Amino acid sequence: MSINEAIAAVRTLLGERCVQSKSDLDLHGRSESHFPPAPPDAVVYPENTQEVAQIVQICARHRVPVIGWGTGTSLEGQAQAFQGGICVDFSRMARVIALNADDMDVRVQPGLTREALNNEMRATGLFFPVDPGANASLGGMASTRASGTTAVRYGTMRDNVMGLEVVTPEGRIIRTGTRARKSASGYDLTGLFVGAEGTLGLITELTLRLRGQPEAISAAVCAFDDVGGAVSAVMDTIQMGLAMARIELMDAASVRAVNIYSGIHLPEKPHLLLEFHGSQGAVAECSETFGEIARMHGGSGFDWATRTEDRSALWTMRHNAYYAILASRPGARAVVTDICVPISVLAQAVDETARDLEASGVQGPILGHVGDGNFHAILLIDPEDTHEAEAARAAAGRMVDRALRLGGTATGEHGIGIGKLDYMSAEHGDAWAMMGAIKTALDPLNIMNPGKLVPPRN
């Protein structure tokens, strides 16, 4: 590997858009989770697909790692340069290329964030529904197969990406998928790259499915005496076929942190936060029916919101829960982990996790997207205390073991990166080796985000 020669060649191509300042390198070496800093050797800012292809060709020639960067919100170390190399920052590729309102789809560049896309479409009556909480880039969301609060109704990125433009590890530009609503033509290469975490190529364009703005929206928050009652209400709501768009759980510890952080006064009990989309009549009926279901399971303190500003305040509170939990222990860092299980065993998984954390002395508020069986634990640690860090990682490992025992997965939406490599064999068996074989076939030089997702190479 000749990193200096590669950087010199990229600088000839991009000029001042090839950067090695300490501030840029440090920014692109950080993670929102517990991983130590791992800065790249250089950061580059391409402005079009052709430049990305030329950058990758240079890196392939010199066998230099290439790491894609959207906004840096990934939680399993996906965007950090643990083996050095060149970080490709897509912030200058952030345009809407073509909005096809009649067909309800849009072509965008990967650096565009989901909030910026929805702001541009405000007058169209359309919106892009996937909401992971953070204002992440759409390319990063596709690369990690993101989902979030609205997945229970609108699906994950896997369900909403129709096609891609990708620069391959040898610097070729390919297109996957079409704007047609279905296809039986060949391998599903779009599905292969969605969730590949940049290990198979760099996404330079996305075609996304859009949805119509609902006629009516109603949101609510409701307290329960225990998590079991809240999850039972969720199960009944799903089985009744109510048109939920979001249904979120916060445990008592999460509510306590949010109260302090946001200056609100929710009872310090487990809460469900939910939202219904549909016609005026359907939303009113769903809201009433949910109220009856919740009361059957001990729900109380209903607070319904139909005004946009009230609903925005509710979901801002939920999206800020991570920062509220961090603030509850000043100076702490978080081992942020998630698992996903069948909805019928969700209460069991949450209860066992809570009891495990209490027994192990790990401070770990729980919250999650309970409508699809996905929940998170924010395990707070003193970054200088190796005992705490080891205890938190062990607890996170037991969460995964629990999820697999109950028929679930090691991660519902955070992805693998380096943080969950150790669990892939247990979940996938020989299929994990097949993932490695695909990586080797498409990226024989192992330059695309090496060390992540697939088995390490010998």
N, C-alpha and C positions, 0 to 999 in steps of 0.2 A: 504494500500500500504506500502510495506517495501522496500524502495529504497536501504537502506544500505545493507540489506541481498541479494538483487538481484545483486548489484554491486559486493559484495564479491563472490557470486557464479560465476558470469561472469569472474571475475579476476582469479578464480581458473581454469576456462576453458581456458582463453586466455593469462594469465600472463601479461606481459608488454604491450600487445595490448589492454588492458582496461585502459583508461587514464582519469585522473581527473585534469590535470594541468590547471591552469588558462588560459594559452594561447590557449590550445585546446578547452576548454569550450567556451571561448570568440569567437574564430573563428567560431564555429558551432552554435553560438547564433545570428549571424549577418545576415542581409538581404541586398540585393542590393537596396531595395526600402526604404520606409519611416518608416518601423516598428521598434519599440524599440528593443534593444537586449533582447534575451530570451534564455540563455544558458541551455543546458541539464545538468543533474547531472553527466553524464559520457559519454565518447565517446569510442566506440569499433571499432576495425579494423579486421573484419573476413577475412579469406583467401579462404573459400570455402562454398558451400551451406550448408553442414552439420553443420558447426559452426554457420551459421545464424539460422538454425532451433533450435539448442540448446540454442542460445541466446534468441530467441522468447519464447521457452518453459519455460526458467527461468523467463522471464518477465511476462508471463501469470500466472505462479505459484504465483508470488508476486504482480500481478496486477499493473505492472509498465509500463508506456507509452513507445512505441517504435517508433522512428522517423528515416526514411531512409535519407541518405545524399549522393548526387553524387558529384557535384562541388559547390553547394550553389548558383546557378544563378537564382533560382526561384524568382518571383517578387510579389507574394501575400502571403508571409509568410509561404509557404508550408513546409519548412524544419526547421522552428524554433520550439523550445520546449517550447511552452507557458504554458504547464502543467508539465514541468520538464520531467524526464525520461532518457532513454538511447538512444543516437544517434548512429545509425549503419552507419559508414562511409565505402563506398564500394571502396575506392581508391586502396585497395590491391586485388580487384577482377576486373581486367582490362585486361583480355586476350581475344584474338580471339581463340575460341575453335575449330571451324571447318569452313573452307571456301569451299563452294561447287560452284566452278566457272561455271561448266556446267549447274547447275540449277539456278545460279544467286541468291544465298542466303548465309547467313553467320550466325553462332551461336557465340554469344559473351557474356562476363560477363558484369554486369551492370555498373561497374566503368569505362569502356573504354569510352573515349570521341570520338565524331564524327570525329574530325580531326585526332586523332591517328588511328582510323579505316581506314580512307581514305588514310593515309600515308602508312599503311601496304598493301594496295591493289593497289598501284600505278602501279605495273608491270602487273596487271591482265586485264586492260582495263575496270574494273568495278569500281563503286563508290556508296556510300550511299548518297542519294540526300537531305535529310532533313537538312536545314540550318537555325537554329534559331538566328544566329549571334554569340552568345556566344559559346565558346568551351565547351558545356555542356556534361555531361555524358549521355550515351544512356539509362541507366536505369531511370535517372531523366527525360529525354525527353519523354520516354514512360509514366511515371507516371503522367506527366502534359499534355500529348497529344500535345506535341510541334509541331510547324510548322515553319514558317519563310519565307525567301525570295523566296524559290523555290517551295512553296506549290502550286502556280498557275499551275505548270506543273506536279509535281511529287506527290502532295498530302501531307498530314500531317503524323504524326506518326501512326495514326489510320490506314492509308492506307499501311503502310510499315512494320508493325510488324505482322509476320505470326504466331508466337507462343511464349510462355513464360514458364519459370520455376518460380514458386512462392512459398514462405514460407507463409503459412496461419497463422492467429492469434493464433492458438493452436500449431503451430510449425510443422505442416505437410508439406511435399514437394509435390506439384502437378505440372503437366504439362498441358498446354492448347495449342490447335492448333497443326498443323503438318507442314511439309514442302511441302505438296500438295498445288497447287495454288487455290483450292477451296474445300469447304466441306459443306455438308448439315447434319452434324452429331451433333445433340444436341445444347445446348445453346452456344452462342458465348462468352465463358469465357475470351478469349483473349481480346475482345472488352470491357468486364467489367473491367478488371484490367488496361487497357490502359486509362489513364485519371482519375484513382481513387485516385491519389495523395498520395499513400501509406496508405490509410485508410482501405484497405481490405487485405493487405498483402505486403510482401517485394519481389520485383522482383530480382531474382538471376541469370537469364539467359534469353537472347532474341534471337529469330530467326528472322532475318531481310531480307527484299527483297532488292536486289541490282539492279542497272541499268547499262547499257553500256555507256561508255564514248562517248559523241557525236563526230561525225567526225569534225564538225566545230562549233565554238562559236563566237558570235559577241556581244559586249556590247556597250551601248551608254548612253549619258547623254544629256538631252534636256530641255531648259528653256521654261516656259509659262508665260503669263502675269497674269494669275490668276489660282486658283485651279480648277475652273469649266472647263476651257479649257483643263487642264491636265487630269481630270477625264473623260471628253467627249472623248478624244483621247484614253484612256484606254478602254472605253466601245466599241468604234468602232473597236479597235484592237482585242478584245475578240470576237466580233460578226463576224469579218472577218475570225476567226479561225487561226490566225497566231500562230506559234509555240513558244510562249513566255516561257522562263524558269523562268524569274524574271521580275517584273515590280513594281518599288517602287516610292513612292512620298515623297518628302521633301518640306515643305513649306518654305517661305522666311526666317522666323526666324531660322529654322533648317539649311538652307544654310549659313546664316550669321555666325552661331556658328561653322559650319564645316570649313568655310573659315579661320577663326581665328585659330582654333585648328590644322588644317592640313596644313596651309600655302598655300592654293589654292585660286583661284580668279574666282569662279563662279559668274555670275550675281545674285544679291540678289532678286531672283524671285522664285516662285515655280518651282521645277524640277522633271522630271521623270528620273529614272535610270532603264535601262532595259537590258535584255540579251536574245538572241535567241540561241537555240540548234538545230542541225540537220545536214543534208548533206551540202556540200559547196554551192550547187545551191539553196537549200531551205533557208539557212540562208541569202544568198545574196538577194534573192527575198523578204523574210520577212523584212529585214532591209530597203530595198527600199520602200516597201509598207507602213511600219510604218512611214517613213519619209514623205510620201505624206499625211498620216492621220494626223500626228502631225502638219504639216504646215496648214492644213485646220482649225485647232483649235488654231492657233497662236503660234505654237512651233517654236523655233529658237535656234541658237547656237549649232547645233548638233556636238557631238564629239564622233566618233566611235572608238572602240578599238577591235582589234582582237588578238594582242599579249598577251600571258599569263600574263606577268608582268604588262601590262597596265590595263587589266581586274582585276587583283588582287588588284591593287591600287584603282580602282574605288570602289570595294566592301569592301575593308578595310575602305575606307572613310565612306561608308554607315554604316558598322557595328560599327564604332567608333562614330557615330552621338550621341548616348546617352551620352558618356563621353564628347563629345564636348559641348553638351547642358549643362551638369552639370558644366563644366569649364567656361561657359559663365556667371555664377553667383557664384563666389568663396564662399565656405562655405555653399552653399545651399544643401538641400537634395531634392529628387524627389518623388512625388506621381506619380508613373508610372501606367498608365491605358490604356486599349485597349478595343475597341468594334468592332463588325463586323456586317455589314448590307448588304442587297441585293445590288448588284453593281449599279442598276438603281437609287438608292437613296443615293449613296455614296457622290456625290457632295453636296447634301443637308445636309447630316449629318456633313460633314467637315465644310461647310460654317456656319451652325448653331453653331457648337462647337467653331469655331474661334471667332464668334461674341459674344458668351456667355462668353468666357474667357476674351475678351477685356472689356466687360461691367463689369465683376466682378473683374477686376484688377489682375487676376491670370496670371502670366507669364507661357505660355504653348506651346512651339513649337510642331508642328504636323508632324508626318511622318508615313509611313505605307506601308503595302503590298496591294496596291490598286487593284491588279489583282484579289483578292478574297474578296474585300470589307472590309478589316481589316485595321484599323489605330490606332495609338497610340498618346497620348498626354503626354508630359513630363512636369508635373506641378511642377515648382520650388518653394520651400518654405524655409524660414528661420526656422530651426528646433527649435529655441527658441521663435518664434512668434506664439502663439496659434491662433491668428486671421487669419494669413495666412494659417495655416494648416487647420483650419475649412473651410475657403473659398475654398481651393483646393479640400478638400473632398466633399464639396457640389457641386462643378463644376463637379467632377468625377461622382457623383450620377446623375446629370442631363444628363451627357453623356450616362449613362446606360438607363435612362428613354427615352432618344431620340432614342437610338438603338432599344429598345423594341417597341416603338411607330411605328417605321419604318419597323418592321418585322425582326429585327436582334436579337443579343444575347449580354449579358453582357460582354463576353470575347471571342475573337477569338482564343487566344493562351496562354495567361498568366495563365489561370486557376482561381480557386476560393480561395483556401487556407482559410485564415480568412478575407482577404481584400474585398471579394465580397460576403460574406455570406448574407448580408442584401438584396441582389437583387435576390436571388435564388427563393424565393417564388413568386415574381412578374413574373419571367420568366417561371417557371415550374409548379406553382400551386400545385395540389395534387401529381404530379409526384415527387416533392422534398421530400414529406413524404415517397414515395415509395423508394427513394434512401436511406433514413434513415432506412427504414425497412430492406433493403438488408444489410446495414452496421450492424444492430443489429443481424440479422440472422447469418452472417459470423463472427462477432466480438462481441459476447455478453458481454465481459468484457470491451470493448471500450478501448483497449490498443494501437491500430494501429493509430498513428498520430491523436490523439483525438482533437476535437474542430474544425476540418477543413471540408470543402466541404458540409457536410450533416447537417440536423437540430440538434442543441444542444440537448443533452439528459437531461431529467428532473432529 
